[in-house]
Structure formats: structure tokens, C-alpha cells
Amino acid sequence: MKAIATCFIWIFGCGIALADGPPDPKKEGSHSHLLNYSLVFEAGKGDKKAHFVATLTNVSDQKLKVMVNDKEFHATLHISSHGGQPYEAYNAKYRGLLLTSVWSDPVIKLEPKKSITWVVPLSTLRTLHDKEVTHESLQGCTVFSEINMAVVPSDGNYIASNARQKSNPLVISFPTRSDALHLKASEPVRWLVLTVSERMAQPEQELLEVPLEQALQPQAVA
């Protein structure tokens, strides 16, 4: 009887060990937790054009081989507004690839705690139907980004979406003309970029009191 109990414990322990084994690189999202993907919006100022900044960070303690283009922004921006039809926007070159080509992104090495940053000017963005993305079209919209990528294991057996990433959602807002009339003549009109949770928690009349520097800080994914 004791031998049977011992055997059962051994089998049960092996089952737990197998369940806690390494994630399967052939399953979508199995390695997403090894990376963090964030999105912020920076308004135009002077000669500096309005743009998004997307950042991918290796949050693990190991060097990763990642299939991702670290030079070009091969990601999707999902844009929606109250009562409006959601739509997607892409870097114009990436949109062209999606419509006409079959390709593979390069495999790069990403050290622990290191990041890849893409600066994405609004002027480079196009919708699926080739419309421009402007300041005005983003007013009051919720924006988040998704990027398809993979962590490449040593045996090379994986799928291209095993580390798929989704950024934090942002609500992009700027003062209306009537709001601006209440600002001091010396105070510049400030754009606000808030997370969805911050926007819902903040009364409308307090929106102009949020410092731009605070609003543009990268937000952690909930």
C-alpha cells in the first residue's frame, strides 16, 4: 500500500512539473509575458511634428531572439471614437506590404531590460482606405496598438504570433475653442493624452489642469 501511495505521489508530481514546464512557442501569445509594449502620443510643438512613440521592452531576465522589425513600425493602430466607426491605421510603407507582399520580419537579439523604440509621425500614417490621420481626426479618440511578433527558440520551431503584443489604450484630447477662451493669454493650449481609466476618473472641468509632462508619461499595462 505504501509503495502504491509513493508511486501515485511521484506520478502526480511529474504531472505538476509538466504543467509548469516552458511555454509552447507554437501557441499564440505563449511568450507575450516576456515583453512589454507601450504607446504614448506627443503633440506637435514648433518644428516638431505630432507623433506616436511605441516602445517594446524585454522585461525578462534573459536575452531574447525576437522576430520583429526594429527599424520600421510594422504594427496596427486601432482608433475609435464615441459613436464613430472604429478603424485601423498603419505606417504607409507597412500598409503597402500588407496589401501587396509576403515577407518575414528579421530576427534580432534583445538584451534583458533593453528596448526598441519607434517614432511614428502622424504624417506617415494611413488608414486601410489610404486616408490621412490628422490632429482633428484623433480628437477624443481611444487609440491602442497591436504588433505581431515572435520569440524564436533555439530549435527554430515556433509560430509568428507567439509573442503578440497589445499596448495600453490612450484617450487623446485637446481643448476646444470654448475651453481655450478660459486659458490665460500667456498659457499655451495643451494637448492631453490620458489612459482610459484616468480619463473616466477625471471630471471634465479638471482636464485642463493636467500637466502635459504628466499626461505623456508611459503607462503600465494593467
N, C-alpha and C positions, 0 to 999 in steps of 0.2 A: 504493500500500500504506500509505504514511504517512497519507494522507487517511482511509482506512478505519479505521485504528487510532485516529486522532483522533476520528472520529465515534463509534466504539464507546465510548471513554472518556467522551465527552460524554453519550451515552445512559445509560451505567452511572451516571454522576454524578447525572443527573436522577432516576434510579430511587432512589438513596440519599436524595436530597433529599425526594422524595415520601414515602418510607418514614418519614423523620424529621419529617414535617410535623405540624401541630397535631392533637391527638386529635379523633376524631369525636364530637361531642356527641349523636349519635343512637345511640351504643352504651353499654350498661350498664357503669358503672364507669369510663368513659373519663376522667373528671375527678376521680375519688376521691383521687388523689395530691395534689391541691391543698389538701386539708383533712385535719385530724386530729381524731379523735373518741375521747374518753377517758371512763372511768367509774370512780367511786370510791364507797365506801359509808361513811357516817358514822353511828355509833351514837347512840342517844338518850342524853341526859345532862340531868338536871334537867327543866326545862320544854321542852328542845329534843328534838323527836321524831326518831326514826331516819329517815334518808332517803338516797337516792342523789343524786349530783351528776354530771350529764353535761355535758361541755364540747366544743364544736365550735370549732376554731381554723383560721383561714385561714393556712396555712403557706407560701403562695406569696408572690411579690413584687408582686402586682397586686391591684387592687380587684376583688372578685368580686360578681356578681349571683347570689344563691343563692335557689332556691325552697325555703324551709323556714319553719316557724312558729317564730319566735324567742320567742314568749310561752308557748305550750302545748307540752308534751312529746309530740310525735307520733312516738313510737318504740316499739320492741318490746324487752322484756327476756326473754332466753332463760334459763331456770332449770333446772338438772339436778342430781341428787344421785346418790351411789353406789347403784346398784341400783334407783333410782326412775325413774319415767316423766318425761321432760323435758316442760316446759310453758312457756307464754308468759304474760307479764303486761303490762298496759297501764295508762296513766292512764285512769281510769274514763270521762272525757269522750271520750277518743280511742277507747276501746273502743266506746262508743255510736255514734260516727261510722262506724267500720268496719262495724258491723252494720246500720246504717240509712241511711247517707247517701253521696252522691257529692259531692266537694268538691275544691278546689285550694288548696294552701298558698300564702301570699303570697310575693312575690319581694322580697328585701331586699338591701341593699348591705353587704358585709363587707370592711373595710379589711385590708391586709396585717398579719399577726400579731395581729389582733383576734379576740375570742372571743365566743361565745354560751354562756351557762350556764343550765342548767335544774336547779332543785332539786326533787326528786321524793320527797315524803314517802311512807312505806310505806302510810299510811292512804288515799292516793289511788289505790293500785294494785289492780287486779282481774285475775283470770285470765280466759281466754276464757269459762269457765263461771261467771263472776261470784263467784268465791271470793276472800276477802281474802288479802293477802300479809303475813305476820307475822314477827317475830323468829324464832320457833320453826321456822316453815316454811323459813326460809333457812339454818338451821344446817347447815354442811358442804356447802352447795350451790355449784356453779360458776355464775356469772352473767356474761353479756355482753349487749350491746345492739346492735341494728341500727336504722338510720334511713334511710329512703328520701328522697333529695333530688336536686336538680339544680343544676348551674352553667348559667346562662342566657347563651347567646352573643348578640352584638349583632343577629344576623339573626332571633333568636327561634325557630330551628329546632333542637329538642332533644327528648330523652325525659326523663321524670320521675325516672329512676334513674341518670342518667349520673355522679352523684357519690355513689352509695350508700355508706354508712359502716358499719363494724363496729368496736366498741370492743375494748379489751383484756379478756380474761376474768379474773374475780376468783373466788377461793375465800373464802367468808365463813364464819368460825368463831368461836366463843366458848367459854370454859372450861366444862366440865361441872361438876356439883356436886362430884364427887370431886376434880377439878382445883382447884376453888376452896378446898377444905379445906387445900391446901398453901400458899395465899397468906397473907401477914401480915394480921392483923386490920385494920390501917390501910390496906392496899393495895386499891384498888377492883378489881372484876372488869372486865377489859378485853376489848373485842371486837377481833378480829384480821381484817384484810382483806388478803389476800395475792394476788399474781398466781399463776397455776397453776405456773409454773416455780419460784417461791420456795417454794411450799407443798411441792412434791415434793422440793426440795433440803434442806428443813429437818426434822431429826428431831422426832418427836412430843414428846419431853420438853423441847425447846427452845422450843416455841410460845409459852409464857407470858412468854418473855424479850424478845419483840419489842415495842418501844415503840409505843404506839398512833399517835403522831405520824408515825413512820416508815412504819407499815403503811398509813396513809391518804394517803400522798403519791401524786399522779397517776403512772401508769405509762405509759411509752412503748410504742407498738405495735411488736412485734417484726417 
